[in-house]
Amino acid sequence: MVLEINTPFSDDVISQLNVGDMVYISGYIFCGRDAVLPRVVNMIEDGTIEKLGEDLRGGVIFHTAVSPAGVGPTSSNKLEIESSMEPLSKAGIKMHLGKGAIHPETVKALDEQNAVYAVIPPVSALLGSKTTDQRLVAFPELGMEALYSIKVDHYPAIIGAAHGRSIYDD
């Protein structure tokens, strides 16, 4: 199935997604990877997340840095990234975008929060043409690995984990 979905995502939209579905994502999404995601999780845990001035509910986190060369997914199974998925989902993130297999425990945790994981093609040129705006949100000292918000138009992705199942299951 091919679906066009717009951020922020409702629980109903996420409930309709299944492993293997092709989606085109439009709207604002957050970008962060191993340097910034643990900091965002710390803000959630210490109750200071509102200092970001951003609402995470219904949001998307793309596991990438933002550089002049564009954006492209990094491996989502890096410890700092994968361990952020459950707390970010509890805080309202509904979709995590990246590449590679994630652990069964993470797939289960996403299901418990009605969140999904989607794999996105590692093609910076394609993604660059579908990125229409970018803004630094927090942690400028991290440079291209800071937390960014980007506006996307028809970003292609495939649902890799939903409802306790993974596209990588045997």
C-alpha positions in Angstrom: 0.0 0.0 0.0 1.2 3.6 -0.7 0.1 6.3 1.6 0.6 10.1 1.6 0.8 11.2 5.2 1.3 14.7 6.8 2.9 15.6 10.1 2.0 15.8 12.9 0.6 12.2 12.8 -2.4 11.2 14.8 -2.7 7.8 16.6 -5.2 6.8 13.9 -2.7 7.4 11.1 0.0 5.3 12.8 -2.5 2.5 13.6 -3.2 2.2 9.8 0.5 1.7 8.9 1.8 -1.9 8.4 5.2 -3.3 7.8 6.1 -3.0 4.2 3.8 0.0 3.5 5.4 2.7 1.3 4.7 6.2 2.6 5.3 9.7 1.4 5.8 12.0 4.3 5.1 15.8 4.1 5.4 18.5 6.8 8.0 19.3 9.4 10.2 16.6 10.9 13.1 16.7 13.4 16.6 15.6 12.5 19.0 14.2 15.1 21.4 11.4 15.6 23.8 10.0 18.1 25.2 13.3 19.4 21.9 15.1 20.1 19.3 12.5 20.8 20.7 11.6 24.2 20.5 15.3 25.1 16.9 15.5 24.0 16.1 12.3 26.1 17.8 14.0 29.1 15.5 17.0 28.6 12.5 14.7 28.6 13.6 12.9 31.7 14.4 16.1 33.7 11.2 17.9 32.6 12.9 20.6 30.6 11.8 19.5 27.1 9.4 22.6 26.9 12.6 24.7 26.6 12.9 23.5 23.0 9.7 25.4 22.2 8.7 22.5 20.0 5.8 20.0 20.4 7.0 16.5 19.9 3.5 15.0 19.9 2.8 13.4 16.5 6.3 14.2 15.3 9.0 12.4 13.3 12.7 12.0 14.2 14.9 11.4 11.2 18.2 9.8 12.2 20.5 12.1 10.2 22.8 15.2 10.5 22.0 18.3 8.5 24.9 19.5 6.4 25.5 21.6 3.3 25.7 18.3 1.4 22.1 17.4 2.4 20.6 14.8 4.6 20.8 11.0 4.6 20.0 8.3 7.1 22.5 7.0 9.6 22.2 3.5 11.2 19.4 3.5 13.7 20.8 0.6 15.7 23.6 2.7 17.1 23.3 2.6 20.9 22.7 6.3 21.4 20.0 6.4 18.7 18.1 3.1 19.3 18.1 3.7 23.1 16.4 7.1 22.5 13.5 5.6 20.5 11.4 4.4 23.5 11.6 7.7 25.6 11.1 9.8 22.5 8.0 7.8 21.6 6.7 8.1 25.2 7.1 11.9 24.7 5.0 11.8 21.6 7.2 11.0 18.6 5.2 8.8 16.3 7.8 7.9 13.6 11.5 7.2 13.6 13.2 7.4 10.2 16.6 5.7 9.6 18.2 2.7 8.2 19.0 -0.8 9.3 17.4 -3.4 11.6 16.5 -2.5 15.1 16.3 -4.9 18.0 13.1 -6.9 18.8 12.9 -5.1 22.2 12.8 -1.7 20.4 10.1 -3.0 18.0 8.0 -4.0 21.0 8.6 -0.7 22.8 7.5 1.2 19.7 4.3 -0.9 19.5 3.5 -0.1 23.1 3.6 3.6 22.3 1.7 3.3 19.0 4.9 4.5 17.2 6.6 3.1 14.1 10.0 2.9 12.5 10.5 3.5 8.8 13.5 3.0 6.6 14.4 5.8 4.2 16.6 5.4 1.1 20.2 6.7 1.6 20.0 9.1 -1.4 21.0 12.6 -0.3 20.3 14.1 -3.8 16.7 12.9 -3.8 16.1 13.9 -0.2 17.6 17.3 -0.8 15.2 18.1 -3.6 12.3 17.2 -1.2 13.5 19.4 1.6 12.0 22.9 1.4 13.1 24.5 4.7 15.5 23.9 7.6 15.8 25.5 11.0 18.2 24.9 14.0 16.2 24.0 17.0 18.7 23.3 19.8 22.4 22.5 20.6 24.1 24.7 18.0 27.5 23.7 19.5 27.0 20.2 17.8 27.2 21.8 14.4 25.6 19.6 11.7 24.6 17.1 14.5 22.5 19.6 16.3 18.7 19.2 16.5 17.1 20.6 13.4 13.6 20.9 12.1 13.2 20.5 8.3 10.1 20.8 6.1 9.8 18.0 3.7 7.5 17.3 0.7 6.8 13.7 -0.2 9.8 12.0 1.6 9.8 8.4 0.6 10.0 5.7 3.3 9.0 2.1 3.9 7.5 1.1 7.3 10.1 -1.2 8.8 8.5 -1.8 12.2 4.9 -1.5 13.2 2.5 -3.3 15.7 5.3 -5.5 17.1 6.5 -6.7 13.7 9.7 -5.9 11.8 10.5 -6.0 8.1 13.7 -7.7 9.2 12.0 -10.6 11.0 12.9 -14.0 9.6 
